[in-house]
């Protein structure tokens, strides 16, 4: 069977680039967060494909850690958005500029 | 056959990711993201990483995306966004930078050749994987031995996240005092 490393890495790069575009283009905080999730998924894919190429299992462990961080991030981030929404009635990130110097 | 399946998967994954990016409606965007995660799970299955694929569906597509959808519905965020003039330029240059990133990394991938040989730790793990031990057992053993410190740190991280989320989302009145519900009122 041919190695899927190269196409998988290209797929991961594509997903990561789309994630970057989302972070830079979106104004809605939740859409922005979903783009971050996309980037984390791209990193996961790279981990797993490298591990598969080398014939080891450590990629899966790193994926588990990344998922935990993603879950924690989603929990805290969404709590922040809810608090922000309560205070300002919207979560368009470019209009929240109180801390902007 | 695998290659054929893989090509279809590749196209669907990229199409759904573009859907996440271009959908104006946040709920549709989230559903596209669920699709991307399912496709990645299928990709992991093609690489014989069954446990990771399972976790990907249960934790990512299940738990995390449900949390996202829950907040989208709670805040009723289905408004279509109108882009103000000052963001158009920023978008253009953002796109240029992202394309640049893609080409630089893509170039890096294509010139990448593993020329450093295989380190000892990897060789040990390879032997373990080839010994026919089930994947989950290897993962669990490694988690409890080699990766025990990050594993314990993860528990602290989750605790901090839980406390932080509760503190952040707690309800307060105008003076910043916490609102405490009267237990008798709740019962009635």
Contacts between the chains, C-beta under 8 A, distances in Angstrom:
chain1	res1	chain2	res2	distance
A	1	B	2	6.2
A	2	B	3	6.6
A	4	B	6	6.3
A	4	B	46	7.1
A	4	B	47	6.8
A	6	B	109	6.8
A	6	B	110	7.7
A	7	B	6	7.0
A	7	B	10	6.5
A	8	B	43	7.2
A	9	B	109	4.7
A	9	B	112	7.9
A	10	B	106	6.5
A	10	B	109	6.4
A	11	B	10	5.8
A	11	B	13	6.3
A	11	B	14	7.2
A	11	B	43	7.8
A	13	B	102	6.0
A	13	B	105	4.8
A	13	B	106	5.7
A	13	B	109	6.6
A	14	B	14	5.7
A	14	B	17	7.2
A	14	B	102	7.1
A	15	B	13	7.2
A	15	B	14	7.7
A	15	B	17	5.4
A	15	B	36	7.3
A	16	B	101	7.9
A	16	B	105	7.6
A	17	B	98	5.3
A	17	B	99	7.5
A	17	B	101	6.0
A	17	B	102	4.3
A	17	B	105	8.0
A	18	B	14	7.9
A	18	B	17	4.6
A	18	B	18	6.4
A	18	B	20	7.1
A	18	B	21	5.2
A	20	B	97	7.8
A	20	B	98	4.7
A	20	B	101	6.2
A	21	B	21	5.8
A	21	B	94	6.9
A	21	B	95	6.5
A	21	B	98	4.8
A	22	B	20	6.7
A	22	B	21	5.1
A	24	B	90	7.5
A	24	B	91	7.1
A	24	B	94	3.4
A	24	B	95	7.7
A	24	B	97	7.5
A	24	B	98	6.8
A	25	B	21	7.3
A	25	B	91	5.5
A	25	B	94	6.3
A	25	B	95	7.7
A	27	B	81	5.8
A	27	B	83	7.6
A	27	B	87	7.3
A	28	B	26	6.0
A	28	B	77	6.5
A	28	B	81	6.3
A	30	B	26	5.8
A	30	B	68	6.5
A	30	B	71	6.4
A	30	B	72	5.8
A	30	B	75	7.9
A	30	B	77	6.3
A	31	B	26	5.6
A	31	B	29	5.8
A	33	B	68	7.2
A	34	B	20	6.1
A	34	B	29	6.1
A	34	B	30	6.3
A	34	B	33	5.2
A	34	B	68	6.5
A	35	B	20	7.2
A	35	B	21	7.4
A	37	B	33	6.5
A	37	B	60	7.9
A	37	B	64	7.1
A	37	B	68	8.0
A	38	B	17	6.2
A	38	B	20	6.1
A	38	B	33	6.7
A	38	B	36	6.7
A	41	B	36	6.7
A	41	B	37	6.5
A	41	B	40	5.8
A	41	B	60	7.4
A	44	B	40	7.2
A	44	B	56	7.8
A	45	B	40	5.9
A	45	B	43	6.7
A	48	B	43	8.0
A	48	B	44	5.7
A	48	B	47	6.1
A	48	B	49	5.6
A	48	B	52	6.1
A	49	B	47	6.7
A	51	B	49	7.8
A	52	B	47	4.2
A	52	B	48	7.3
A	52	B	49	6.8
A	54	B	118	7.1
A	54	B	122	5.7
A	54	B	125	8.0
A	54	B	126	6.8
A	55	B	126	4.9
A	55	B	129	5.5
A	55	B	130	7.0
A	56	B	122	6.0
A	56	B	125	4.1
A	56	B	126	5.8
A	56	B	128	8.0
A	56	B	129	5.8
A	57	B	125	6.6
A	57	B	128	7.6
A	57	B	129	5.8
A	57	B	135	6.3
A	57	B	138	4.7
A	57	B	139	5.7
A	57	B	142	6.6
A	58	B	125	6.3
A	58	B	142	6.6
A	59	B	49	7.4
A	59	B	52	7.6
A	60	B	49	5.8
A	60	B	51	6.3
A	60	B	52	4.5
A	60	B	135	7.4
A	60	B	139	5.4
A	61	B	139	6.1
A	61	B	142	5.7
A	61	B	143	5.9
A	61	B	147	5.5
A	63	B	52	5.3
A	63	B	55	7.4
A	63	B	56	7.7
A	64	B	52	7.9
A	64	B	55	6.7
A	64	B	139	7.8
A	64	B	143	7.5
A	65	B	147	7.9
A	65	B	150	6.0
A	65	B	154	6.4
A	67	B	55	6.7
A	67	B	56	7.9
A	67	B	59	5.3
A	67	B	60	6.5
A	67	B	64	8.0
A	68	B	154	4.9
A	68	B	157	6.8
A	68	B	158	6.6
A	69	B	157	7.0
A	70	B	60	7.5
A	70	B	64	6.3
A	71	B	59	6.9
A	71	B	63	6.9
A	71	B	64	5.8
A	71	B	158	7.7
A	71	B	161	7.7
A	72	B	157	5.5
A	72	B	158	5.8
A	72	B	160	7.6
A	72	B	161	3.6
A	73	B	161	7.7
A	74	B	64	5.2
A	74	B	67	5.5
A	74	B	68	6.9
A	75	B	67	7.1
A	75	B	161	5.0
A	75	B	162	7.0
A	75	B	164	7.9
A	75	B	165	4.6
A	76	B	161	5.2
A	76	B	164	4.8
A	76	B	165	5.3
A	76	B	168	6.9
A	78	B	67	6.2
A	78	B	68	7.2
A	78	B	71	4.6
A	78	B	165	7.8
A	79	B	164	7.1
A	79	B	165	4.0
A	79	B	166	7.7
A	79	B	168	3.9
A	79	B	169	4.2
A	80	B	168	5.6
A	81	B	71	6.5
A	81	B	75	7.3
A	82	B	71	6.6
A	82	B	74	7.2
A	82	B	75	7.0
A	82	B	168	7.6
A	82	B	169	5.2
A	83	B	168	5.2
A	83	B	169	6.2
A	85	B	75	5.1
A	91	B	75	7.0
A	91	B	77	7.2
A	92	B	81	7.6
A	94	B	84	7.8
A	94	B	87	6.7
